[in-house]
Amino acid sequence: MIKEYILETFNNREIALITYLLIFIGWILITKKKVRSSVADLLRILFGKKIFPAILFLIIYISIISVALSYISLWDTSMIKDSIYWTFGVGFILLMNSNKALEEEHYFRKILRDNFRLALIIEFILGLYVFGLVVEYILAIIIILFALILGISDTDKKYSQVTNLLYIIFGIIGVFYFIFSLYHIYKDINEFASFETLRSFLYPIIMMPLFIPFAYLYALYMHYESLFARLKFSMRHDKKLRKYAKRKILQSVGFRLNLLKRFSPGSLFSNCKSKQDIKSELKQILNKKQYTPSD
């Protein structure tokens, strides 16, 4: 029963990769004591008060979107695997990289732009058809070994010829997969030109713009939390004035993530002794936009 469920849920390529991953994890956990300790530390971080709520809200948000999409026939239970892959392969990574929203100009705009690129079509076609299980096991181990060698050779210029050769090999493998997929599309165009295929292709494209508001709010929350932690340290001796400073920052910045960039690292309002001092310093911070906080 378990075997039938696995074969129905995962394709041969996914089964091969998952198998090797489980073997690798098992070997590491059995032979490496330090790794076991690191895994325990990682689990404590993931289930800590900062990361776990983010993961929980992420899953809830994606679930709500998926249910909403089901009402317009763009999602059903057969796409649960697609949702899980997208949630932890894209959504979770975006959340963990939320600090880039302040470091990079137009960060979320770039994410949306990258969501509509030719590579997505190629990646979708490459993953659409797979070989038999034995062939996928062989190809997977070859690709893993080449990737490991590439990771080593890419760290030293003296191995540049090996690195270039490996990139060529990966290119050939990619072309091979692509031709194989195109052949099956041509062979069975009716199966490819179906609503299910279109829905699987559109799902990640639709998810990104729907997910951006959640990622934006999370980035906003994280940066406010960091800002208020600095404020707590720099104004630790005057709790009442610190609360006033927090309120003025919230009123002045609101949901505008770009204005948070004005608050450079370091102490904040450390020399302020009154509410007027708070307003004056806040005005200076936001002065480049000629933005004056309200009284």
LUMTORLO-737124 format. One record per residue (C-alpha): residue in three letters; x, y, z. Coordinates in nm, 2 decimals, padded with zeros to 4 digits. Example, Ala and Ser with C-alpha at 12.3 -4.5 7.8 and 13.67 -1.06 7.14 Angstrom:
<lodos>
<lodo><aa>ALA</aa><px>01.23</px><py>-00.45</py><pz>00.78</pz></lodo>
<lodo><aa>SER</aa><px>01.37</px><py>-00.11</py><pz>00.71</pz></lodo>
</lodos>
This chain:
<lodos>
<lodo><aa>MET</aa><px>00.00</px><py>00.00</py><pz>00.00</pz></lodo>
<lodo><aa>ILE</aa><px>00.28</px><py>00.24</py><pz>00.09</pz></lodo>
<lodo><aa>LYS</aa><px>00.46</px><py>00.14</py><pz>-00.23</pz></lodo>
<lodo><aa>GLU</aa><px>00.15</px><py>00.21</py><pz>-00.44</pz></lodo>
<lodo><aa>TYR</aa><px>00.10</px><py>00.55</py><pz>-00.27</pz></lodo>
<lodo><aa>ILE</aa><px>00.47</px><py>00.65</py><pz>-00.34</pz></lodo>
<lodo><aa>LEU</aa><px>00.45</px><py>00.55</py><pz>-00.70</pz></lodo>
<lodo><aa>GLU</aa><px>00.12</px><py>00.74</py><pz>-00.75</pz></lodo>
<lodo><aa>THR</aa><px>00.25</px><py>01.05</py><pz>-00.57</pz></lodo>
<lodo><aa>PHE</aa><px>00.61</px><py>01.09</py><pz>-00.69</pz></lodo>
<lodo><aa>ASN</aa><px>00.76</px><py>01.04</py><pz>-01.03</pz></lodo>
<lodo><aa>ASN</aa><px>01.07</px><py>00.82</py><pz>-01.09</pz></lodo>
<lodo><aa>ARG</aa><px>01.31</px><py>01.12</py><pz>-01.08</pz></lodo>
<lodo><aa>GLU</aa><px>01.17</px><py>01.24</py><pz>-00.75</pz></lodo>
<lodo><aa>ILE</aa><px>01.19</px><py>00.88</py><pz>-00.61</pz></lodo>
<lodo><aa>ALA</aa><px>01.55</px><py>00.85</py><pz>-00.71</pz></lodo>
<lodo><aa>LEU</aa><px>01.65</px><py>01.19</py><pz>-00.56</pz></lodo>
<lodo><aa>ILE</aa><px>01.46</px><py>01.13</py><pz>-00.24</pz></lodo>
<lodo><aa>THR</aa><px>01.62</px><py>00.78</py><pz>-00.20</pz></lodo>
<lodo><aa>TYR</aa><px>01.97</px><py>00.92</py><pz>-00.23</pz></lodo>
<lodo><aa>LEU</aa><px>01.89</px><py>01.21</py><pz>00.00</pz></lodo>
<lodo><aa>LEU</aa><px>01.76</px><py>00.97</py><pz>00.27</pz></lodo>
<lodo><aa>ILE</aa><px>02.07</px><py>00.75</py><pz>00.23</pz></lodo>
<lodo><aa>PHE</aa><px>02.29</px><py>01.05</py><pz>00.26</pz></lodo>
<lodo><aa>ILE</aa><px>02.11</px><py>01.18</py><pz>00.57</pz></lodo>
<lodo><aa>GLY</aa><px>02.11</px><py>00.84</py><pz>00.73</pz></lodo>
<lodo><aa>TRP</aa><px>02.48</px><py>00.79</py><pz>00.67</pz></lodo>
<lodo><aa>ILE</aa><px>02.56</px><py>01.14</py><pz>00.81</pz></lodo>
<lodo><aa>LEU</aa><px>02.35</px><py>01.09</py><pz>01.12</pz></lodo>
<lodo><aa>ILE</aa><px>02.50</px><py>00.75</py><pz>01.19</pz></lodo>
<lodo><aa>THR</aa><px>02.87</px><py>00.83</py><pz>01.13</pz></lodo>
<lodo><aa>LYS</aa><px>02.90</px><py>01.20</py><pz>01.23</pz></lodo>
<lodo><aa>LYS</aa><px>02.84</px><py>01.29</py><pz>01.59</pz></lodo>
<lodo><aa>LYS</aa><px>02.89</px><py>01.66</py><pz>01.53</pz></lodo>
<lodo><aa>VAL</aa><px>02.63</px><py>01.66</py><pz>01.26</pz></lodo>
<lodo><aa>ARG</aa><px>02.38</px><py>01.50</py><pz>01.49</pz></lodo>
<lodo><aa>SER</aa><px>02.44</px><py>01.78</py><pz>01.73</pz></lodo>
<lodo><aa>SER</aa><px>02.40</px><py>02.04</py><pz>01.45</pz></lodo>
<lodo><aa>VAL</aa><px>02.08</px><py>01.88</py><pz>01.34</pz></lodo>
<lodo><aa>ALA</aa><px>01.94</px><py>01.91</py><pz>01.70</pz></lodo>
<lodo><aa>ASP</aa><px>02.05</px><py>02.28</py><pz>01.70</pz></lodo>
<lodo><aa>LEU</aa><px>01.88</px><py>02.33</py><pz>01.36</pz></lodo>
<lodo><aa>LEU</aa><px>01.56</px><py>02.18</py><pz>01.48</pz></lodo>
<lodo><aa>ARG</aa><px>01.56</px><py>02.40</py><pz>01.79</pz></lodo>
<lodo><aa>ILE</aa><px>01.60</px><py>02.70</py><pz>01.56</pz></lodo>
<lodo><aa>LEU</aa><px>01.32</px><py>02.59</py><pz>01.32</pz></lodo>
<lodo><aa>PHE</aa><px>01.08</px><py>02.53</py><pz>01.61</pz></lodo>
<lodo><aa>GLY</aa><px>01.19</px><py>02.84</py><pz>01.80</pz></lodo>
<lodo><aa>LYS</aa><px>00.96</px><py>03.14</py><pz>01.86</pz></lodo>
<lodo><aa>LYS</aa><px>01.09</px><py>03.33</py><pz>01.56</pz></lodo>
<lodo><aa>ILE</aa><px>01.10</px><py>03.08</py><pz>01.27</pz></lodo>
<lodo><aa>PHE</aa><px>00.82</px><py>02.83</py><pz>01.36</pz></lodo>
<lodo><aa>PRO</aa><px>00.54</px><py>03.10</py><pz>01.36</pz></lodo>
<lodo><aa>ALA</aa><px>00.66</px><py>03.22</py><pz>01.02</pz></lodo>
<lodo><aa>ILE</aa><px>00.65</px><py>02.87</py><pz>00.88</pz></lodo>
<lodo><aa>LEU</aa><px>00.30</px><py>02.81</py><pz>01.04</pz></lodo>
<lodo><aa>PHE</aa><px>00.16</px><py>03.14</py><pz>00.89</pz></lodo>
<lodo><aa>LEU</aa><px>00.33</px><py>03.06</py><pz>00.56</pz></lodo>
<lodo><aa>ILE</aa><px>00.15</px><py>02.72</py><pz>00.54</pz></lodo>
<lodo><aa>ILE</aa><px>-00.18</px><py>02.88</py><pz>00.64</pz></lodo>
<lodo><aa>TYR</aa><px>-00.15</px><py>03.15</py><pz>00.38</pz></lodo>
<lodo><aa>ILE</aa><px>-00.06</px><py>02.91</py><pz>00.10</pz></lodo>
<lodo><aa>SER</aa><px>-00.35</px><py>02.69</py><pz>00.21</pz></lodo>
<lodo><aa>ILE</aa><px>-00.59</px><py>02.98</py><pz>00.19</pz></lodo>
<lodo><aa>ILE</aa><px>-00.47</px><py>03.07</py><pz>-00.16</pz></lodo>
<lodo><aa>SER</aa><px>-00.49</px><py>02.71</py><pz>-00.28</pz></lodo>
<lodo><aa>VAL</aa><px>-00.85</px><py>02.68</py><pz>-00.15</pz></lodo>
<lodo><aa>ALA</aa><px>-00.94</px><py>03.01</py><pz>-00.32</pz></lodo>
<lodo><aa>LEU</aa><px>-00.78</px><py>02.89</py><pz>-00.65</pz></lodo>
<lodo><aa>SER</aa><px>-00.99</px><py>02.56</py><pz>-00.62</pz></lodo>
<lodo><aa>TYR</aa><px>-01.31</px><py>02.77</py><pz>-00.66</pz></lodo>
<lodo><aa>ILE</aa><px>-01.20</px><py>02.87</py><pz>-01.01</pz></lodo>
<lodo><aa>SER</aa><px>-01.06</px><py>02.53</py><pz>-01.09</pz></lodo>
<lodo><aa>LEU</aa><px>-00.70</px><py>02.63</py><pz>-01.08</pz></lodo>
<lodo><aa>TRP</aa><px>-00.62</px><py>02.39</py><pz>-00.79</pz></lodo>
<lodo><aa>ASP</aa><px>-00.73</px><py>02.06</py><pz>-00.65</pz></lodo>
<lodo><aa>THR</aa><px>-00.60</px><py>01.79</py><pz>-00.42</pz></lodo>
<lodo><aa>SER</aa><px>-00.39</px><py>01.63</py><pz>-00.70</pz></lodo>
<lodo><aa>MET</aa><px>-00.17</px><py>01.94</py><pz>-00.68</pz></lodo>
<lodo><aa>ILE</aa><px>-00.09</px><py>01.91</py><pz>-00.31</pz></lodo>
<lodo><aa>LYS</aa><px>00.26</px><py>01.79</py><pz>-00.40</pz></lodo>
<lodo><aa>ASP</aa><px>00.31</px><py>02.10</py><pz>-00.62</pz></lodo>
<lodo><aa>SER</aa><px>00.19</px><py>02.32</py><pz>-00.33</pz></lodo>
<lodo><aa>ILE</aa><px>00.44</px><py>02.16</py><pz>-00.09</pz></lodo>
<lodo><aa>TYR</aa><px>00.73</px><py>02.20</py><pz>-00.33</pz></lodo>
<lodo><aa>TRP</aa><px>00.64</px><py>02.56</py><pz>-00.40</pz></lodo>
<lodo><aa>THR</aa><px>00.59</px><py>02.64</py><pz>-00.03</pz></lodo>
<lodo><aa>PHE</aa><px>00.92</px><py>02.51</py><pz>00.09</pz></lodo>
<lodo><aa>GLY</aa><px>01.12</px><py>02.55</py><pz>-00.23</pz></lodo>
<lodo><aa>VAL</aa><px>01.02</px><py>02.91</py><pz>-00.31</pz></lodo>
<lodo><aa>GLY</aa><px>00.80</px><py>03.06</py><pz>-00.04</pz></lodo>
<lodo><aa>PHE</aa><px>01.01</px><py>02.96</py><pz>00.26</pz></lodo>
<lodo><aa>ILE</aa><px>01.34</px><py>03.08</py><pz>00.09</pz></lodo>
<lodo><aa>LEU</aa><px>01.18</px><py>03.41</py><pz>00.01</pz></lodo>
<lodo><aa>LEU</aa><px>01.08</px><py>03.46</py><pz>00.38</pz></lodo>
<lodo><aa>MET</aa><px>01.43</px><py>03.37</py><pz>00.50</pz></lodo>
<lodo><aa>ASN</aa><px>01.58</px><py>03.62</py><pz>00.26</pz></lodo>
<lodo><aa>SER</aa><px>01.35</px><py>03.91</py><pz>00.37</pz></lodo>
<lodo><aa>ASN</aa><px>01.66</px><py>04.11</py><pz>00.48</pz></lodo>
<lodo><aa>LYS</aa><px>01.73</px><py>04.17</py><pz>00.11</pz></lodo>
<lodo><aa>ALA</aa><px>01.42</px><py>04.38</py><pz>00.08</pz></lodo>
<lodo><aa>LEU</aa><px>01.62</px><py>04.66</py><pz>00.25</pz></lodo>
<lodo><aa>GLU</aa><px>01.95</px><py>04.58</py><pz>00.09</pz></lodo>
<lodo><aa>GLU</aa><px>01.84</px><py>04.56</py><pz>-00.27</pz></lodo>
<lodo><aa>GLU</aa><px>01.65</px><py>04.83</py><pz>-00.47</pz></lodo>
<lodo><aa>HIS</aa><px>01.31</px><py>04.71</py><pz>-00.60</pz></lodo>
<lodo><aa>TYR</aa><px>01.36</px><py>04.37</py><pz>-00.45</pz></lodo>
<lodo><aa>PHE</aa><px>01.00</px><py>04.25</py><pz>-00.48</pz></lodo>
<lodo><aa>ARG</aa><px>00.97</px><py>04.39</py><pz>-00.83</pz></lodo>
<lodo><aa>LYS</aa><px>01.28</px><py>04.19</py><pz>-00.94</pz></lodo>
<lodo><aa>ILE</aa><px>01.12</px><py>03.87</py><pz>-00.79</pz></lodo>
<lodo><aa>LEU</aa><px>00.80</px><py>03.93</py><pz>-00.99</pz></lodo>
<lodo><aa>ARG</aa><px>01.00</px><py>04.00</py><pz>-01.31</pz></lodo>
<lodo><aa>ASP</aa><px>01.20</px><py>03.68</py><pz>-01.26</pz></lodo>
<lodo><aa>ASN</aa><px>00.88</px><py>03.49</py><pz>-01.23</pz></lodo>
<lodo><aa>PHE</aa><px>00.80</px><py>03.56</py><pz>-01.59</pz></lodo>
<lodo><aa>ARG</aa><px>01.10</px><py>03.43</py><pz>-01.78</pz></lodo>
<lodo><aa>LEU</aa><px>01.17</px><py>03.18</py><pz>-02.05</pz></lodo>
<lodo><aa>ALA</aa><px>01.37</px><py>02.95</py><pz>-01.81</pz></lodo>
<lodo><aa>LEU</aa><px>01.04</px><py>02.87</py><pz>-01.63</pz></lodo>
<lodo><aa>ILE</aa><px>00.90</px><py>02.72</py><pz>-01.95</pz></lodo>
<lodo><aa>ILE</aa><px>01.22</px><py>02.52</py><pz>-02.00</pz></lodo>
<lodo><aa>GLU</aa><px>01.23</px><py>02.40</py><pz>-01.64</pz></lodo>
<lodo><aa>PHE</aa><px>00.86</px><py>02.30</py><pz>-01.66</pz></lodo>
<lodo><aa>ILE</aa><px>00.92</px><py>02.10</py><pz>-01.98</pz></lodo>
<lodo><aa>LEU</aa><px>01.23</px><py>01.93</py><pz>-01.84</pz></lodo>
<lodo><aa>GLY</aa><px>01.03</px><py>01.81</py><pz>-01.53</pz></lodo>
<lodo><aa>LEU</aa><px>00.73</px><py>01.70</py><pz>-01.73</pz></lodo>
<lodo><aa>TYR</aa><px>00.85</px><py>01.36</py><pz>-01.85</pz></lodo>
<lodo><aa>VAL</aa><px>01.09</px><py>01.11</py><pz>-01.67</pz></lodo>
<lodo><aa>PHE</aa><px>01.28</px><py>00.80</py><pz>-01.76</pz></lodo>
<lodo><aa>GLY</aa><px>01.23</px><py>00.46</py><pz>-01.61</pz></lodo>
<lodo><aa>LEU</aa><px>01.32</px><py>00.42</py><pz>-01.24</pz></lodo>
<lodo><aa>VAL</aa><px>01.65</px><py>00.24</py><pz>-01.30</pz></lodo>
<lodo><aa>VAL</aa><px>01.77</px><py>00.50</py><pz>-01.56</pz></lodo>
<lodo><aa>GLU</aa><px>01.67</px><py>00.78</py><pz>-01.32</pz></lodo>
<lodo><aa>TYR</aa><px>01.87</px><py>00.62</py><pz>-01.04</pz></lodo>
<lodo><aa>ILE</aa><px>02.17</px><py>00.60</py><pz>-01.27</pz></lodo>
<lodo><aa>LEU</aa><px>02.13</px><py>00.96</py><pz>-01.40</pz></lodo>
<lodo><aa>ALA</aa><px>02.07</px><py>01.10</py><pz>-01.05</pz></lodo>
<lodo><aa>ILE</aa><px>02.39</px><py>00.95</py><pz>-00.90</pz></lodo>
<lodo><aa>ILE</aa><px>02.59</px><py>01.08</py><pz>-01.21</pz></lodo>
<lodo><aa>ILE</aa><px>02.45</px><py>01.43</py><pz>-01.17</pz></lodo>
<lodo><aa>ILE</aa><px>02.51</px><py>01.43</py><pz>-00.79</pz></lodo>
<lodo><aa>LEU</aa><px>02.87</px><py>01.31</py><pz>-00.84</pz></lodo>
<lodo><aa>PHE</aa><px>02.94</px><py>01.57</py><pz>-01.11</pz></lodo>
<lodo><aa>ALA</aa><px>02.78</px><py>01.84</py><pz>-00.89</pz></lodo>
<lodo><aa>LEU</aa><px>03.00</px><py>01.75</py><pz>-00.60</pz></lodo>
<lodo><aa>ILE</aa><px>03.31</px><py>01.76</py><pz>-00.82</pz></lodo>
<lodo><aa>LEU</aa><px>03.19</px><py>02.10</py><pz>-00.96</pz></lodo>
<lodo><aa>GLY</aa><px>03.15</px><py>02.23</py><pz>-00.61</pz></lodo>
<lodo><aa>ILE</aa><px>03.52</px><py>02.14</py><pz>-00.54</pz></lodo>
<lodo><aa>SER</aa><px>03.67</px><py>02.26</py><pz>-00.87</pz></lodo>
<lodo><aa>ASP</aa><px>03.48</px><py>02.59</py><pz>-00.86</pz></lodo>
<lodo><aa>THR</aa><px>03.67</px><py>02.69</py><pz>-00.55</pz></lodo>
<lodo><aa>ASP</aa><px>04.01</px><py>02.70</py><pz>-00.71</pz></lodo>
<lodo><aa>LYS</aa><px>04.11</px><py>02.86</py><pz>-01.04</pz></lodo>
<lodo><aa>LYS</aa><px>04.37</px><py>02.59</py><pz>-01.11</pz></lodo>
<lodo><aa>TYR</aa><px>04.07</px><py>02.35</py><pz>-01.18</pz></lodo>
<lodo><aa>SER</aa><px>03.91</px><py>02.59</py><pz>-01.43</pz></lodo>
<lodo><aa>GLN</aa><px>03.94</px><py>02.34</py><pz>-01.71</pz></lodo>
<lodo><aa>VAL</aa><px>03.76</px><py>02.08</py><pz>-01.50</pz></lodo>
<lodo><aa>THR</aa><px>03.49</px><py>02.33</py><pz>-01.41</pz></lodo>
<lodo><aa>ASN</aa><px>03.44</px><py>02.43</py><pz>-01.78</pz></lodo>
<lodo><aa>LEU</aa><px>03.42</px><py>02.06</py><pz>-01.88</pz></lodo>
<lodo><aa>LEU</aa><px>03.16</px><py>02.00</py><pz>-01.61</pz></lodo>
<lodo><aa>TYR</aa><px>02.95</px><py>02.29</py><pz>-01.72</pz></lodo>
<lodo><aa>ILE</aa><px>02.96</px><py>02.15</py><pz>-02.08</pz></lodo>
<lodo><aa>ILE</aa><px>02.85</px><py>01.81</py><pz>-01.95</pz></lodo>
<lodo><aa>PHE</aa><px>02.56</px><py>01.96</py><pz>-01.75</pz></lodo>
<lodo><aa>GLY</aa><px>02.46</px><py>02.15</py><pz>-02.06</pz></lodo>
<lodo><aa>ILE</aa><px>02.46</px><py>01.83</py><pz>-02.26</pz></lodo>
<lodo><aa>ILE</aa><px>02.25</px><py>01.65</py><pz>-02.00</pz></lodo>
<lodo><aa>GLY</aa><px>02.01</px><py>01.94</py><pz>-02.00</pz></lodo>
<lodo><aa>VAL</aa><px>01.97</px><py>01.93</py><pz>-02.38</pz></lodo>
<lodo><aa>PHE</aa><px>01.93</px><py>01.55</py><pz>-02.36</pz></lodo>
<lodo><aa>TYR</aa><px>01.65</px><py>01.59</py><pz>-02.10</pz></lodo>
<lodo><aa>PHE</aa><px>01.49</px><py>01.87</py><pz>-02.31</pz></lodo>
<lodo><aa>ILE</aa><px>01.49</px><py>01.66</py><pz>-02.63</pz></lodo>
<lodo><aa>PHE</aa><px>01.35</px><py>01.36</py><pz>-02.45</pz></lodo>
<lodo><aa>SER</aa><px>01.06</px><py>01.58</py><pz>-02.31</pz></lodo>
<lodo><aa>LEU</aa><px>00.99</px><py>01.74</py><pz>-02.65</pz></lodo>
<lodo><aa>TYR</aa><px>00.98</px><py>01.39</py><pz>-02.81</pz></lodo>
<lodo><aa>HIS</aa><px>00.72</px><py>01.28</py><pz>-02.56</pz></lodo>
<lodo><aa>ILE</aa><px>00.52</px><py>01.60</py><pz>-02.61</pz></lodo>
<lodo><aa>TYR</aa><px>00.52</px><py>01.53</py><pz>-02.99</pz></lodo>
<lodo><aa>LYS</aa><px>00.44</px><py>01.17</py><pz>-02.94</pz></lodo>
<lodo><aa>ASP</aa><px>00.14</px><py>01.24</py><pz>-02.71</pz></lodo>
<lodo><aa>ILE</aa><px>00.03</px><py>01.59</py><pz>-02.78</pz></lodo>
<lodo><aa>ASN</aa><px>-00.32</px><py>01.53</py><pz>-02.65</pz></lodo>
<lodo><aa>GLU</aa><px>-00.19</px><py>01.44</py><pz>-02.31</pz></lodo>
<lodo><aa>PHE</aa><px>00.03</px><py>01.74</py><pz>-02.30</pz></lodo>
<lodo><aa>ALA</aa><px>-00.23</px><py>01.99</py><pz>-02.43</pz></lodo>
<lodo><aa>SER</aa><px>-00.46</px><py>01.93</py><pz>-02.14</pz></lodo>
<lodo><aa>PHE</aa><px>-00.61</px><py>02.15</py><pz>-01.87</pz></lodo>
<lodo><aa>GLU</aa><px>-00.42</px><py>01.96</py><pz>-01.60</pz></lodo>
<lodo><aa>THR</aa><px>-00.08</px><py>02.04</py><pz>-01.77</pz></lodo>
<lodo><aa>LEU</aa><px>-00.18</px><py>02.41</py><pz>-01.81</pz></lodo>
<lodo><aa>ARG</aa><px>-00.28</px><py>02.43</py><pz>-01.45</pz></lodo>
<lodo><aa>SER</aa><px>00.05</px><py>02.28</py><pz>-01.33</pz></lodo>
<lodo><aa>PHE</aa><px>00.24</px><py>02.52</py><pz>-01.54</pz></lodo>
<lodo><aa>LEU</aa><px>00.04</px><py>02.83</py><pz>-01.43</pz></lodo>
<lodo><aa>TYR</aa><px>00.04</px><py>02.74</py><pz>-01.05</pz></lodo>
<lodo><aa>PRO</aa><px>00.39</px><py>02.87</py><pz>-00.97</pz></lodo>
<lodo><aa>ILE</aa><px>00.34</px><py>03.18</py><pz>-01.19</pz></lodo>
<lodo><aa>ILE</aa><px>00.01</px><py>03.26</py><pz>-01.02</pz></lodo>
<lodo><aa>MET</aa><px>00.14</px><py>03.19</py><pz>-00.67</pz></lodo>
<lodo><aa>MET</aa><px>00.43</px><py>03.44</py><pz>-00.69</pz></lodo>
<lodo><aa>PRO</aa><px>00.22</px><py>03.77</py><pz>-00.72</pz></lodo>
<lodo><aa>LEU</aa><px>-00.03</px><py>03.63</py><pz>-00.47</pz></lodo>
<lodo><aa>PHE</aa><px>00.25</px><py>03.55</py><pz>-00.23</pz></lodo>
<lodo><aa>ILE</aa><px>00.43</px><py>03.89</py><pz>-00.25</pz></lodo>
<lodo><aa>PRO</aa><px>00.20</px><py>04.07</py><pz>-00.01</pz></lodo>
<lodo><aa>PHE</aa><px>00.27</px><py>03.81</py><pz>00.26</pz></lodo>
<lodo><aa>ALA</aa><px>00.64</px><py>03.83</py><pz>00.20</pz></lodo>
<lodo><aa>TYR</aa><px>00.63</px><py>04.21</py><pz>00.20</pz></lodo>
<lodo><aa>LEU</aa><px>00.44</px><py>04.21</py><pz>00.54</pz></lodo>
<lodo><aa>TYR</aa><px>00.68</px><py>03.96</py><pz>00.68</pz></lodo>
<lodo><aa>ALA</aa><px>00.98</px><py>04.17</py><pz>00.57</pz></lodo>
<lodo><aa>LEU</aa><px>00.82</px><py>04.47</py><pz>00.72</pz></lodo>
<lodo><aa>TYR</aa><px>00.76</px><py>04.30</py><pz>01.05</pz></lodo>
<lodo><aa>MET</aa><px>01.11</px><py>04.16</py><pz>01.07</pz></lodo>
<lodo><aa>HIS</aa><px>01.27</px><py>04.50</py><pz>01.00</pz></lodo>
<lodo><aa>TYR</aa><px>01.04</px><py>04.68</py><pz>01.25</pz></lodo>
<lodo><aa>GLU</aa><px>01.13</px><py>04.42</py><pz>01.51</pz></lodo>
<lodo><aa>SER</aa><px>01.51</px><py>04.48</py><pz>01.44</pz></lodo>
<lodo><aa>LEU</aa><px>01.45</px><py>04.85</py><pz>01.46</pz></lodo>
<lodo><aa>PHE</aa><px>01.27</px><py>04.84</py><pz>01.79</pz></lodo>
<lodo><aa>ALA</aa><px>01.53</px><py>04.61</py><pz>01.94</pz></lodo>
<lodo><aa>ARG</aa><px>01.79</px><py>04.88</py><pz>01.86</pz></lodo>
<lodo><aa>LEU</aa><px>01.56</px><py>05.14</py><pz>02.01</pz></lodo>
<lodo><aa>LYS</aa><px>01.52</px><py>04.94</py><pz>02.32</pz></lodo>
<lodo><aa>PHE</aa><px>01.89</px><py>04.93</py><pz>02.37</pz></lodo>
<lodo><aa>SER</aa><px>01.96</px><py>05.30</py><pz>02.28</pz></lodo>
<lodo><aa>MET</aa><px>01.67</px><py>05.43</py><pz>02.50</pz></lodo>
<lodo><aa>ARG</aa><px>01.67</px><py>05.17</py><pz>02.77</pz></lodo>
<lodo><aa>HIS</aa><px>01.66</px><py>05.43</py><pz>03.05</pz></lodo>
<lodo><aa>ASP</aa><px>01.34</px><py>05.60</py><pz>02.94</pz></lodo>
<lodo><aa>LYS</aa><px>01.06</px><py>05.36</py><pz>02.87</pz></lodo>
<lodo><aa>LYS</aa><px>00.79</px><py>05.63</py><pz>02.83</pz></lodo>
<lodo><aa>LEU</aa><px>00.99</px><py>05.82</py><pz>02.57</pz></lodo>
<lodo><aa>ARG</aa><px>01.08</px><py>05.49</py><pz>02.39</pz></lodo>
<lodo><aa>LYS</aa><px>00.71</px><py>05.41</py><pz>02.35</pz></lodo>
<lodo><aa>TYR</aa><px>00.65</px><py>05.76</py><pz>02.21</pz></lodo>
<lodo><aa>ALA</aa><px>00.94</px><py>05.70</py><pz>01.96</pz></lodo>
<lodo><aa>LYS</aa><px>00.80</px><py>05.37</py><pz>01.85</pz></lodo>
<lodo><aa>ARG</aa><px>00.46</px><py>05.53</py><pz>01.80</pz></lodo>
<lodo><aa>LYS</aa><px>00.61</px><py>05.81</py><pz>01.59</pz></lodo>
<lodo><aa>ILE</aa><px>00.81</px><py>05.57</py><pz>01.38</pz></lodo>
<lodo><aa>LEU</aa><px>00.49</px><py>05.37</py><pz>01.31</pz></lodo>
<lodo><aa>GLN</aa><px>00.29</px><py>05.68</py><pz>01.22</pz></lodo>
<lodo><aa>SER</aa><px>00.57</px><py>05.82</py><pz>01.00</pz></lodo>
<lodo><aa>VAL</aa><px>00.67</px><py>05.50</py><pz>00.81</pz></lodo>
<lodo><aa>GLY</aa><px>00.36</px><py>05.28</py><pz>00.82</pz></lodo>
<lodo><aa>PHE</aa><px>00.37</px><py>05.01</py><pz>00.56</pz></lodo>
<lodo><aa>ARG</aa><px>00.64</px><py>05.18</py><pz>00.35</pz></lodo>
<lodo><aa>LEU</aa><px>00.94</px><py>04.95</py><pz>00.35</pz></lodo>
<lodo><aa>ASN</aa><px>01.14</px><py>05.19</py><pz>00.15</pz></lodo>
<lodo><aa>LEU</aa><px>01.13</px><py>05.44</py><pz>00.43</pz></lodo>
<lodo><aa>LEU</aa><px>01.28</px><py>05.19</py><pz>00.68</pz></lodo>
<lodo><aa>LYS</aa><px>01.60</px><py>05.22</py><pz>00.47</pz></lodo>
<lodo><aa>ARG</aa><px>01.65</px><py>05.57</py><pz>00.61</pz></lodo>
<lodo><aa>PHE</aa><px>01.72</px><py>05.42</py><pz>00.95</pz></lodo>
<lodo><aa>SER</aa><px>02.09</px><py>05.34</py><pz>00.93</pz></lodo>
<lodo><aa>PRO</aa><px>02.25</px><py>05.08</py><pz>01.16</pz></lodo>
<lodo><aa>GLY</aa><px>02.36</px><py>05.19</py><pz>01.50</pz></lodo>
<lodo><aa>SER</aa><px>02.21</px><py>05.37</py><pz>01.80</pz></lodo>
<lodo><aa>LEU</aa><px>01.87</px><py>05.54</py><pz>01.75</pz></lodo>
<lodo><aa>PHE</aa><px>01.75</px><py>05.85</py><pz>01.93</pz></lodo>
<lodo><aa>SER</aa><px>02.02</px><py>05.79</py><pz>02.19</pz></lodo>
<lodo><aa>ASN</aa><px>02.06</px><py>06.16</py><pz>02.26</pz></lodo>
<lodo><aa>CYS</aa><px>01.69</px><py>06.25</py><pz>02.26</pz></lodo>
<lodo><aa>LYS</aa><px>01.56</px><py>06.38</py><pz>02.59</pz></lodo>
<lodo><aa>SER</aa><px>01.22</px><py>06.50</py><pz>02.49</pz></lodo>
<lodo><aa>LYS</aa><px>00.94</px><py>06.44</py><pz>02.24</pz></lodo>
<lodo><aa>GLN</aa><px>01.05</px><py>06.73</py><pz>02.04</pz></lodo>
<lodo><aa>ASP</aa><px>01.40</px><py>06.58</py><pz>02.01</pz></lodo>
<lodo><aa>ILE</aa><px>01.24</px><py>06.26</py><pz>01.88</pz></lodo>
<lodo><aa>LYS</aa><px>01.04</px><py>06.45</py><pz>01.62</pz></lodo>
<lodo><aa>SER</aa><px>01.34</px><py>06.65</py><pz>01.51</pz></lodo>
<lodo><aa>GLU</aa><px>01.57</px><py>06.34</py><pz>01.47</pz></lodo>
<lodo><aa>LEU</aa><px>01.29</px><py>06.15</py><pz>01.29</pz></lodo>
<lodo><aa>LYS</aa><px>01.25</px><py>06.44</py><pz>01.05</pz></lodo>
<lodo><aa>GLN</aa><px>01.62</px><py>06.44</py><pz>00.98</pz></lodo>
<lodo><aa>ILE</aa><px>01.62</px><py>06.07</py><pz>00.91</pz></lodo>
<lodo><aa>LEU</aa><px>01.33</px><py>06.10</py><pz>00.66</pz></lodo>
<lodo><aa>ASN</aa><px>01.45</px><py>06.44</py><pz>00.52</pz></lodo>
<lodo><aa>LYS</aa><px>01.57</px><py>06.31</py><pz>00.19</pz></lodo>
<lodo><aa>LYS</aa><px>01.20</px><py>06.26</py><pz>00.10</pz></lodo>
<lodo><aa>GLN</aa><px>01.10</px><py>06.59</py><pz>00.24</pz></lodo>
<lodo><aa>TYR</aa><px>00.88</px><py>06.38</py><pz>00.47</pz></lodo>
<lodo><aa>THR</aa><px>00.78</px><py>06.54</py><pz>00.80</pz></lodo>
<lodo><aa>PRO</aa><px>00.61</px><py>06.33</py><pz>01.08</pz></lodo>
<lodo><aa>SER</aa><px>00.28</px><py>06.46</py><pz>01.20</pz></lodo>
<lodo><aa>ASP</aa><px>00.24</px><py>06.58</py><pz>01.55</pz></lodo>
</lodos>
